[in-house]
């Protein structure tokens, strides 16, 4: 009979689901173990062990146990809040954006595969949103980094067919099927997307390379912001085969805000 081994890990809550009368199933992304799913017995009744710590995108320290052979579902014994991100939770747009970050992380990761860079990426971007204004450019910079860590980094520094660089004097389009840019000489007409401005491409490359702590200073032009969102949302939908619910909500929220501004 396998004994249960106890573990402690720093984690971001990705998703929770009520189970039975008082339990809750939670999915975490941990620094030490990667994505982890566990059941917290009595979580909906116990304020001492789980107070506010199982809410989506909470940064917690989780104590859990599982059998040596490896159960699909861990037993979550206790969670302690490290950061509840109160400024994000007090702002509807930020809250939906943070929900998108954790939903996207869950979609591009698998259980039990450790990746400290993914964990740190999520912590860094939640901290950016907590401590500064929200701009959709942050989503683009998060997406492009997460895509790279998940093995889907888009080719943005050259044509993915003929490898001609950006400074070759050609226009460039993005191909979902090739996962990168195609110059005007290589682009296939049936799948041709609108041409991207070089400013948009270079902004994405710059944002990908810049330390996360400096991203709040990088402002995208309205055109670069719009083109980046169209490119990355389309590419992510192509990879996953679906559009994430939290992105749909955020897009609808921003459309509603735009309508309200226009009618004021």
C-alpha positions as CSV (number, residue, x, y, z in Angstrom):
1,X,0.0,0.0,0.0
2,X,1.4,3.4,-1.0
3,X,1.8,6.0,1.7
4,X,0.9,9.6,1.0
5,X,3.7,12.1,0.7
6,X,3.3,15.7,1.8
7,X,4.5,18.6,-0.4
8,X,4.5,22.3,-0.2
9,X,4.5,24.6,-3.2
10,X,4.0,28.2,-4.3
11,X,1.1,28.3,-6.7
12,X,-1.3,30.4,-8.8
13,X,-4.9,29.2,-8.8
14,X,-6.0,28.5,-12.4
15,X,-9.5,27.2,-11.9
16,X,-11.9,25.9,-9.2
17,X,-14.9,23.7,-9.3
18,X,-17.4,23.1,-6.5
19,X,-17.7,19.4,-5.7
20,X,-20.4,17.8,-3.5
21,X,-21.8,19.7,-0.6
22,X,-18.6,21.3,0.8
23,X,-15.5,20.3,-1.3
24,X,-13.8,22.1,-4.0
25,X,-11.5,20.8,-6.8
26,X,-8.8,23.3,-7.7
27,X,-6.2,23.5,-10.5
28,X,-3.0,25.2,-9.7
29,X,0.1,26.2,-11.6
30,X,3.0,25.6,-9.1
31,X,6.6,26.5,-9.3
32,X,7.8,23.2,-8.0
33,X,5.5,20.7,-9.8
34,X,3.9,22.5,-12.8
35,X,0.2,22.1,-13.2
36,X,-1.5,20.3,-10.3
37,X,-5.1,19.3,-9.7
38,X,-6.3,18.5,-6.2
39,X,-9.4,18.3,-4.1
40,X,-9.8,20.5,-1.0
41,X,-12.1,18.6,1.4
42,X,-14.5,21.0,3.3
43,X,-13.0,24.0,1.5
44,X,-16.4,25.7,1.2
45,X,-16.9,25.5,5.0
46,X,-13.4,26.0,6.4
47,X,-12.4,29.6,6.7
48,X,-9.2,28.8,8.6
49,X,-7.6,26.5,6.1
50,X,-8.8,28.0,2.8
51,X,-9.9,31.6,3.5
52,X,-9.9,33.4,0.0
53,X,-7.0,31.2,-1.1
54,X,-8.9,29.1,-3.7
55,X,-10.1,32.0,-5.8
56,X,-8.9,32.2,-9.4
57,X,-5.5,33.9,-9.9
58,X,-4.7,33.9,-6.1
59,X,-1.0,33.5,-5.4
60,X,-0.8,31.0,-2.6
61,X,1.4,28.5,-0.8
62,X,-0.4,25.2,-1.0
63,X,0.2,22.1,1.3
64,X,-0.9,18.9,-0.4
65,X,-0.4,15.2,-0.3
66,X,-0.5,12.4,-2.8
67,X,0.5,8.7,-3.0
68,X,4.0,7.8,-4.0
69,X,2.7,6.1,-7.2
70,X,1.2,9.4,-8.3
71,X,-2.6,10.1,-8.1
72,X,-4.4,12.1,-10.7
73,X,-6.0,14.1,-7.9
74,X,-4.0,15.4,-5.0
75,X,-5.4,16.0,-1.5
76,X,-5.1,19.7,-0.7
77,X,-4.7,20.1,3.0
78,X,-4.1,23.8,3.4
79,X,-3.6,27.1,1.4
80,X,-2.0,30.3,2.6
81,X,-2.4,33.5,0.7
82,X,0.8,35.1,-0.6
83,X,-0.9,37.8,-2.7
84,X,-4.6,38.1,-3.3
85,X,-4.1,40.9,-5.9
86,X,-6.7,43.3,-4.4
87,X,-6.3,46.0,-7.0
88,X,-7.0,43.6,-9.8
89,X,-10.1,42.3,-8.0
90,X,-11.4,45.8,-7.5
91,X,-11.3,46.5,-11.2
92,X,-13.7,44.5,-13.5
93,X,-11.5,44.8,-16.6
94,X,-8.4,43.8,-14.8
95,X,-10.2,40.8,-13.2
96,X,-11.3,39.5,-16.5
97,X,-7.9,40.0,-18.0
98,X,-6.3,38.1,-15.1
99,X,-8.8,35.3,-15.6
100,X,-7.7,35.2,-19.3
101,X,-4.0,34.9,-18.2
102,X,-4.7,31.9,-16.0
103,X,-7.1,30.3,-18.5
104,X,-4.5,30.6,-21.2
105,X,-1.8,29.2,-19.0
106,X,-4.0,26.2,-18.2
107,X,-4.7,25.7,-21.9
108,X,-1.0,25.6,-22.9
109,X,0.3,23.4,-20.0
110,X,-0.1,19.8,-19.0
111,X,-0.3,18.3,-15.5
112,X,2.9,17.3,-13.9
113,X,5.3,19.0,-16.2
114,X,7.4,21.5,-14.3
115,X,8.3,24.8,-15.9
116,X,9.5,27.5,-13.5
117,X,9.6,30.1,-16.4
118,X,5.9,29.7,-17.0
119,X,5.2,30.1,-13.3
120,X,7.4,33.2,-13.1
121,X,5.8,34.6,-16.2
122,X,2.3,34.4,-14.7
123,X,3.4,35.9,-11.4
124,X,5.2,38.8,-13.1
125,X,2.3,39.7,-15.3
126,X,-0.3,39.5,-12.5
127,X,2.0,41.8,-10.5
128,X,2.2,44.2,-13.4
129,X,-1.5,44.4,-13.6
130,X,-1.8,44.8,-9.8
131,X,0.6,47.7,-9.6
132,X,-0.2,49.7,-12.8
133,X,-2.8,50.5,-15.3
134,X,-4.2,47.8,-17.6
135,X,-3.4,47.9,-21.3
136,X,-4.2,45.2,-23.8
137,X,-0.6,45.3,-24.9
138,X,0.3,43.4,-21.7
139,X,-1.9,40.6,-23.0
140,X,0.1,40.5,-26.3
141,X,3.4,40.4,-24.5
142,X,2.2,37.7,-22.2
143,X,0.8,35.6,-25.0
144,X,4.0,35.8,-27.2
145,X,6.2,34.7,-24.2
146,X,3.8,31.9,-23.2
147,X,3.7,30.7,-26.8
148,X,7.5,30.5,-26.8
149,X,7.6,28.6,-23.5
150,X,5.0,26.1,-24.8
151,X,6.9,25.4,-28.0
152,X,4.7,27.6,-30.4
153,X,6.8,30.7,-30.6
154,X,5.7,32.6,-33.8
155,X,8.4,33.5,-36.3
156,X,8.4,37.3,-36.4
157,X,11.9,38.3,-37.4
158,X,11.9,36.9,-41.0
159,X,9.8,35.3,-43.7
160,X,9.0,31.7,-42.6
161,X,9.4,30.5,-46.2
162,X,12.3,32.3,-47.8
163,X,13.8,33.7,-44.6
164,X,14.2,37.2,-45.9
165,X,14.6,39.6,-43.0
166,X,12.3,42.4,-42.0
167,X,14.5,45.1,-43.6
168,X,14.2,43.6,-47.1
169,X,11.7,46.3,-48.2
170,X,8.8,43.8,-48.5
171,X,5.4,43.7,-46.8
172,X,4.7,40.9,-44.4
173,X,1.6,38.9,-43.5
174,X,1.1,36.3,-40.7
175,X,0.3,32.7,-41.6
176,X,-1.3,30.6,-38.8
177,X,-0.6,27.4,-40.6
178,X,3.1,28.2,-40.8
179,X,3.3,29.8,-37.5
180,X,5.1,32.9,-38.7
181,X,5.4,35.8,-41.1
182,X,5.3,35.4,-44.9
183,X,6.7,38.1,-47.2
184,X,4.6,39.5,-50.1
185,X,6.4,37.2,-52.5
186,X,5.7,34.0,-50.6
187,X,2.2,34.6,-49.2
188,X,-0.5,32.2,-50.3
189,X,-3.5,34.1,-51.5
190,X,-6.2,31.8,-50.0
191,X,-4.9,32.2,-46.5
192,X,-3.5,35.7,-46.8
193,X,-4.1,37.9,-43.7
194,X,-4.0,41.7,-43.8
195,X,-0.4,43.1,-44.1
196,X,1.2,43.9,-40.8
197,X,3.0,47.2,-40.2
198,X,6.7,46.8,-39.4
199,X,6.1,48.9,-36.3
200,X,3.7,46.3,-35.0
201,X,6.2,43.5,-35.7
202,X,9.1,45.3,-34.1
203,X,7.0,46.3,-31.1
204,X,6.2,42.6,-30.5
205,X,9.8,41.6,-30.8
206,X,10.9,44.3,-28.5
207,X,8.1,43.4,-26.0
208,X,9.2,39.8,-26.1
209,X,12.8,40.6,-25.2
210,X,12.3,43.4,-22.7
211,X,12.5,42.4,-18.9
212,X,8.9,42.1,-17.5
213,X,9.5,44.8,-15.0
214,X,10.0,47.4,-17.8
215,X,6.9,46.5,-19.9
216,X,4.7,49.0,-18.2
217,X,6.8,51.7,-20.0
218,X,6.3,50.2,-23.4
219,X,3.3,51.7,-25.1
220,X,1.8,50.3,-28.3
221,X,0.3,52.6,-30.8
222,X,-3.4,52.1,-31.5
223,X,-2.6,50.4,-34.8
224,X,0.1,48.1,-33.2
225,X,-2.2,47.2,-30.4
226,X,-5.1,46.3,-32.8
227,X,-2.9,44.3,-35.2
228,X,-1.2,42.5,-32.3
229,X,-4.5,41.4,-30.8
230,X,-5.8,40.2,-34.2
231,X,-2.6,38.3,-34.9
232,X,-2.2,36.6,-31.5
233,X,-5.9,35.8,-30.9
234,X,-6.2,34.3,-34.3
235,X,-3.0,32.2,-33.9
236,X,-4.0,31.0,-30.4
237,X,-7.5,30.0,-31.7
238,X,-5.8,28.1,-34.6
239,X,-3.6,26.2,-32.1
240,X,-6.2,25.4,-29.5
241,X,-9.1,25.0,-32.0
242,X,-11.3,27.3,-29.9
243,X,-11.5,30.8,-28.4
244,X,-11.1,31.1,-24.7
245,X,-14.2,32.2,-22.8
246,X,-12.4,34.8,-20.7
247,X,-11.1,36.5,-23.9
248,X,-14.7,36.6,-25.3
249,X,-15.8,38.3,-22.1
250,X,-13.0,40.8,-22.1
251,X,-13.6,41.6,-25.8
252,X,-17.3,42.2,-25.1
253,X,-16.4,44.3,-22.1
254,X,-14.1,46.5,-24.1
255,X,-16.6,46.9,-26.9
256,X,-19.2,48.0,-24.3
257,X,-16.8,50.5,-22.9
258,X,-16.1,51.9,-26.3
259,X,-19.8,52.3,-27.0
260,X,-20.3,54.1,-23.7
261,X,-17.4,56.5,-24.4
262,X,-18.9,57.2,-27.9
263,X,-22.3,58.0,-26.5
264,X,-21.1,60.3,-23.7
